Amino acid sequence: MKKALIIGTGSIAQKHIDILISLNYNVYVYSKNNLNFFKNNFKITRLIHLKNLSSFEFAIIANKTLDHLKILKILVDEKVHTYCEKPIFHKKFNFKNLRDKIKKNKIVFHNGYQLKNDSKIKYIKKRLKKMIIKSFQVSVGHDFTKWRKNGVLKNSYFSKTNMGGGVIFELIHEVNLINLLFGKIKKIRTFKSNSKKFNCEDLAVSIIKTKKNIVGSLYQDMFSNIFFRNIRIVTNKKFFVVDFVKNKIIENEKVIFFKDTNKQINLIKKNIMMFKKRIITSDYSLSDYDELLIDLDVCFKMHNEK
């Protein structure tokens, strides 16, 4: 049976673990804490040290954002094909040297932007090719006190900006979708509010101009009472609303419903299968790595960092 390594034991890591078990992998999990997790999971093996990893087909980094880079450097040194959840990190770093090492060691690097595989995104990308985009509005809101497996606690990393949490890093997926659909973000001005309960920004509203000279906005809400995720697009011909929650696209007055096959677990599974295919075909392209850095740079600008 093939072996896969998962870094982390949180809710995101658990989704990856469940998928790999369903794919008949012998799953090993690296973690120095959360003993109850291992007591309650008899289908996985605990790994205490990250050494001699050549027997693993690949590794998936799905732990705390502040530990992503430390783990990634170890996996690169061990020459392990790596799938990394976003964001890649939350601070400035010499990412070029790491990029050169990934290339030198012939490592397949894949990122965790599973929404790119959503059928609604693929549909809208195809439709927009024939139109001139005039503007866009991207909005997302979660209640992270309920979204996370154990809720959001004051000592949780995702409730502290200096540890890689806060609304901008947590909801970076929308930054990626803007770069994907409307051209790379050229200018961004962000207005933020700080949570009174947590040490992070809880809401951010950004005005954006892309390299294609398309103007739009981004609304990110970390403690919304309801879950919403949508994209509104004005073109020279039509008005679109992409609704991820209701799984539909409104195209002018026409409503297009999509089959409920794009739940997060299915999208993650599809992304893992794409990663496996890249390993089989020795696809060492670093576009996934560069994509993470482009989005991270936008987040720095949103935090008013140069």
C-alpha positions in Angstrom: 0.0 0.0 0.0 1.3 3.5 -0.9 2.3 5.9 1.8 1.3 9.5 2.2 2.3 12.0 4.9 0.0 14.6 6.3 1.3 17.5 8.4 -1.3 18.6 11.0 -4.3 17.4 12.8 -6.8 20.2 12.4 -10.1 20.3 10.5 -8.4 20.9 7.1 -5.8 18.1 7.8 -8.7 15.8 8.7 -10.4 16.3 5.4 -7.1 15.3 3.6 -6.7 12.3 5.8 -10.2 11.1 5.1 -9.7 11.5 1.4 -6.4 9.6 1.4 -7.9 6.7 3.4 -10.7 6.5 0.9 -8.0 6.3 -1.8 -6.4 3.3 0.0 -3.3 5.1 1.2 -1.4 4.2 4.3 -1.6 7.5 6.0 1.0 8.9 8.4 0.5 12.1 10.3 3.2 14.3 11.7 2.3 16.1 14.9 3.9 16.7 18.3 0.6 17.3 20.1 -3.1 16.5 20.1 -2.8 13.0 21.5 -6.6 12.4 21.6 -6.6 12.8 17.8 -4.4 9.7 17.4 -6.2 7.7 20.0 -9.4 8.2 18.1 -7.9 7.5 14.6 -6.8 3.9 14.3 -6.3 4.0 10.5 -3.4 6.4 10.7 0.2 6.2 12.0 1.8 8.9 14.1 5.1 10.3 12.9 7.2 12.1 15.5 10.3 13.0 13.4 10.5 14.3 9.8 13.5 12.2 8.7 14.2 9.6 6.1 11.0 10.3 4.1 12.0 8.7 0.8 9.3 6.0 1.2 6.5 8.5 1.0 4.8 9.2 -2.4 4.1 12.8 -1.2 3.4 15.0 1.7 0.5 17.4 2.4 1.1 20.5 4.5 -2.1 21.3 6.3 -1.1 22.6 9.7 -0.8 26.1 11.1 0.1 28.9 8.7 3.0 30.0 10.9 4.6 26.5 10.5 4.1 26.1 6.8 7.5 27.4 5.7 9.5 25.5 8.4 7.9 22.2 7.3 8.2 23.0 3.6 12.0 23.6 3.9 12.4 20.2 5.6 10.4 18.4 2.9 12.4 20.1 0.1 15.6 19.0 1.8 14.2 15.5 2.0 13.2 15.7 -1.7 9.5 14.9 -1.0 6.8 16.0 -3.5 4.7 18.5 -1.6 1.1 19.8 -1.6 0.9 23.0 0.4 -2.3 24.6 1.8 -2.6 28.3 1.4 -1.2 30.7 2.4 2.3 29.5 2.0 3.4 31.8 4.9 2.5 35.1 6.5 5.8 37.0 6.6 8.5 38.2 4.2 11.0 35.6 3.2 13.6 34.9 0.5 11.2 32.7 -1.4 13.4 32.7 -4.6 16.1 30.6 -2.9 13.5 28.1 -1.8 12.1 28.1 -5.3 15.5 27.3 -6.8 15.9 24.4 -4.4 12.5 23.0 -5.3 13.6 23.1 -8.9 17.0 21.7 -8.3 15.6 18.7 -6.2 12.9 18.0 -8.9 10.0 18.3 -6.5 6.4 18.4 -7.7 4.9 21.4 -5.8 1.1 21.8 -5.7 -1.0 24.3 -3.9 -4.4 23.9 -2.1 -6.5 26.3 -4.2 -9.3 23.8 -4.8 -11.9 26.4 -5.9 -10.1 26.6 -9.3 -11.6 23.2 -10.0 -15.2 24.3 -9.2 -17.4 23.8 -12.2 -18.9 27.3 -11.8 -15.4 28.9 -12.1 -14.7 26.8 -15.2 -18.0 27.9 -16.7 -17.6 31.6 -16.0 -14.0 31.6 -17.3 -15.2 30.2 -20.6 -18.1 32.7 -20.8 -15.9 35.7 -20.0 -13.4 35.0 -22.8 -16.0 36.3 -25.3 -16.8 39.5 -23.4 -15.2 42.7 -22.1 -15.2 42.8 -18.3 -16.2 46.2 -16.9 -16.2 45.6 -13.2 -16.5 42.9 -10.5 -17.6 42.5 -6.8 -16.2 39.5 -4.9 -17.7 38.8 -1.4 -17.2 36.1 1.2 -18.3 35.7 4.8 -17.9 32.9 7.3 -18.6 32.7 11.0 -15.2 31.3 12.0 -16.4 30.6 15.6 -18.5 27.9 14.0 -16.5 27.1 10.8 -13.5 25.8 12.6 -13.6 22.3 14.1 -13.0 23.5 17.7 -14.3 27.1 17.2 -12.2 30.2 17.2 -10.4 30.7 20.5 -8.3 33.7 21.7 -5.1 31.6 21.6 -5.8 30.1 18.1 -3.4 31.1 15.4 -6.2 32.0 13.0 -7.4 34.6 15.4 -4.0 36.4 15.5 -2.7 38.3 12.5 1.0 38.0 13.7 0.6 34.2 13.6 -0.9 34.1 10.1 -4.6 34.5 11.0 -7.1 37.2 10.5 -9.6 37.8 7.7 -7.0 38.6 4.9 -4.9 35.5 5.3 -7.8 33.2 6.2 -9.9 34.2 3.1 -7.0 34.5 0.7 -8.9 32.2 -1.7 -10.9 35.2 -3.0 -7.6 37.0 -3.9 -6.6 34.0 -5.9 -10.0 34.0 -7.8 -9.6 37.7 -8.7 -6.1 37.1 -10.0 -7.4 34.1 -12.0 -10.5 35.7 -13.5 -9.7 39.3 -13.9 -6.0 39.6 -14.3 -3.3 40.1 -11.7 -4.0 42.7 -9.1 -2.0 45.8 -9.9 -3.3 48.2 -7.2 -5.3 47.6 -4.0 -6.5 49.8 -1.2 -7.9 48.1 1.8 -10.0 49.3 4.7 -10.0 47.0 7.8 -11.8 46.7 11.1 -10.2 45.1 14.1 -12.0 42.5 16.2 -12.6 43.6 19.8 -12.4 40.0 21.0 -9.5 38.6 18.9 -6.1 40.0 17.9 -6.8 40.3 14.2 -8.7 42.1 11.5 -12.2 40.6 11.3 -13.4 42.5 8.3 -11.7 44.0 5.2 -13.1 45.9 2.2 -10.8 46.5 -0.7 -10.9 48.6 -3.9 -8.9 46.9 -6.7 -7.5 47.7 -10.1 -6.0 44.8 -12.1 -3.3 44.8 -14.8 -6.1 44.5 -17.3 -7.4 47.8 -16.0 -10.5 46.2 -14.6 -11.8 47.9 -11.4 -13.6 45.9 -8.7 -14.0 45.3 -5.0 -13.4 42.6 -2.4 -15.4 42.1 0.8 -14.1 39.6 3.4 -15.9 39.0 6.7 -14.5 36.6 9.2 -17.4 36.7 11.7 -20.5 36.9 9.5 -23.8 35.6 10.9 -24.4 33.8 7.6 -22.1 32.0 5.2 -21.9 33.6 1.7 -19.5 33.4 -1.2 -20.3 35.1 -4.5 -18.9 37.0 -7.5 -20.8 39.7 -9.4 -19.5 40.6 -12.8 -20.5 43.4 -15.2 -19.5 42.9 -18.8 -20.3 44.8 -22.0 -23.0 42.2 -22.8 -24.2 40.5 -19.6 -24.4 40.6 -15.8 -23.3 37.5 -13.9 -23.7 36.4 -10.3 -21.7 33.3 -9.3 -23.2 31.9 -6.1 -21.1 29.2 -4.4 -23.5 28.6 -1.5 -26.6 28.0 -3.7 -24.5 26.4 -6.4 -25.8 28.5 -9.2 -24.9 31.2 -11.7 -27.3 34.0 -12.7 -26.7 35.2 -16.3 -28.9 38.2 -16.8 -32.4 36.7 -16.1 -31.3 33.1 -16.8 -30.5 30.9 -13.8 -28.1 28.0 -14.2 -28.0 25.4 -11.4 -25.1 23.1 -11.0 -25.1 19.5 -9.6 -24.1 19.3 -6.0 -20.8 17.7 -6.7 -18.5 20.5 -5.8 -18.6 20.4 -2.0 -15.2 21.2 -0.4 -14.3 17.5 0.2 -14.9 16.7 -3.5 -12.9 19.7 -4.7 -10.0 18.8 -2.4 -10.1 15.2 -3.6 -10.0 16.4 -7.2 -7.0 18.7 -6.4 -5.2 15.8 -4.8 -5.8 13.6 -7.9 -4.4 16.4 -10.1 -1.3 16.5 -7.8 -0.9 12.7 -8.1 -1.1 13.0 -11.9 1.6 15.6 -11.9 3.8 13.3 -9.9 3.2 10.4 -12.3 4.0 12.6 -15.4 7.0 14.3 -13.6 5.4 17.8 -14.0 7.9 20.0 -12.2 6.3 23.3 -13.2 6.5 25.9 -10.4 3.4 27.8 -11.5 1.6 26.6 -8.3 4.4 27.9 -6.1 4.5 31.3 -7.9 0.7 31.5 -7.6 1.0 31.4 -3.8 3.6 34.1 -3.8 1.6 36.4 -6.1 -1.4 36.1 -3.8 0.7 36.5 -0.6 2.2 39.7 -2.0 -1.3 41.1 -2.4 -2.1 40.2 1.2 1.0 42.2 2.3 -0.3 45.2 0.4 -3.7 44.7 2.0 -1.9 44.8 5.4 -0.1 48.0 4.2 3.3 46.3 4.0 5.5 47.2 1.0 
